[in-house]
Amino acid sequence: MQGVTTTGGPTILVLTLFVGVFASVALASVIAYRAYRAYQRTHSTRLLALSAGLFTIVAVPKVLNIVLSTLRYSAETTSTVAATARLAGLCIVLYAIYAGD
């Protein structure tokens, strides 16, 4: 039986960090889904934008980070893409706050 090898630290640390990333993506998805359901009831574009913004701030950068790292893109490219996704999410949330219905 082969053991698991990791780069970047002890196996338990890497697994703990991976579980943390998975938990944050799952929680962001649940919150975004709840906001989307509220949008379906109220038809408020602010709730739809809030749902999309929260998901884009939390879940999208983490998933992009994992995918781009797995595809062996450089750390600079991965960080830039993730930061751009966070910035887009923040802009969407600002729209949700300041836009009129």
C-alpha positions in Angstrom: 0.0 0.0 0.0 1.4 3.4 -1.0 1.3 6.3 1.4 0.1 9.8 0.6 2.8 12.3 -0.2 2.2 16.1 -0.1 4.2 19.2 -0.9 3.9 22.2 1.3 3.9 20.7 4.7 2.9 17.6 6.7 0.1 15.5 5.4 -2.2 16.4 8.3 -1.7 20.1 7.8 -2.5 19.8 4.1 -5.6 17.8 4.7 -6.8 20.2 7.4 -6.4 23.1 5.0 -8.2 21.3 2.3 -11.1 20.5 4.6 -11.2 24.2 5.6 -11.3 25.3 2.0 -14.1 22.8 1.3 -16.1 23.9 4.3 -15.8 27.6 3.3 -16.9 26.9 -0.2 -19.8 24.8 1.1 -20.9 27.5 3.5 -20.6 30.2 0.9 -22.7 28.0 -1.4 -25.4 27.6 1.2 -25.5 31.3 2.0 -25.7 32.2 -1.7 -28.4 29.6 -2.3 -30.5 31.0 0.6 -30.1 34.6 -0.8 -31.1 33.3 -4.2 -34.2 31.6 -2.7 -35.1 34.9 -1.1 -34.7 36.6 -4.5 -37.2 34.1 -6.0 -39.7 35.0 -3.3 -39.2 38.8 -3.5 -37.9 39.4 -7.0 -35.5 41.9 -5.6 -32.4 42.4 -7.8 -30.5 43.4 -4.8 -30.8 39.9 -3.3 -29.8 38.3 -6.5 -26.7 40.5 -6.7 -25.9 39.8 -3.1 -26.2 36.1 -3.7 -23.9 36.3 -6.7 -21.5 38.6 -5.0 -21.0 36.5 -1.9 -20.5 33.4 -4.0 -18.0 35.3 -6.1 -16.1 36.6 -3.1 -15.7 33.4 -1.2 -16.2 30.3 -3.4 -15.0 31.3 -6.8 -11.5 32.4 -5.8 -10.9 29.2 -3.8 -12.1 27.0 -6.6 -10.0 28.9 -9.1 -7.0 28.7 -6.8 -7.3 24.9 -6.6 -7.9 24.5 -10.3 -5.1 26.8 -11.5 -2.7 25.3 -9.0 -3.6 21.8 -10.2 -3.0 22.8 -13.8 0.4 24.1 -12.7 -0.1 27.8 -13.5 2.4 30.1 -11.8 1.6 31.4 -8.3 1.5 34.9 -9.6 -1.1 34.0 -12.2 -3.2 32.1 -9.7 -3.1 34.9 -7.1 -4.0 37.5 -9.8 -7.0 35.6 -11.0 -8.2 34.9 -7.5 -7.8 38.5 -6.5 -9.7 39.6 -9.7 -12.5 37.3 -8.8 -12.7 38.7 -5.3 -12.7 42.3 -6.7 -15.5 41.4 -9.0 -17.5 39.9 -6.1 -17.0 43.1 -4.1 -18.2 45.2 -7.0 -21.3 43.0 -7.2 -22.0 43.4 -3.5 -21.5 47.2 -3.8 -24.1 47.1 -6.6 -26.4 45.2 -4.3 -26.0 47.8 -1.6 -26.3 51.0 -3.7 -28.5 50.0 -6.7 -32.1 51.0 -6.7 -34.8 48.5 -7.4 
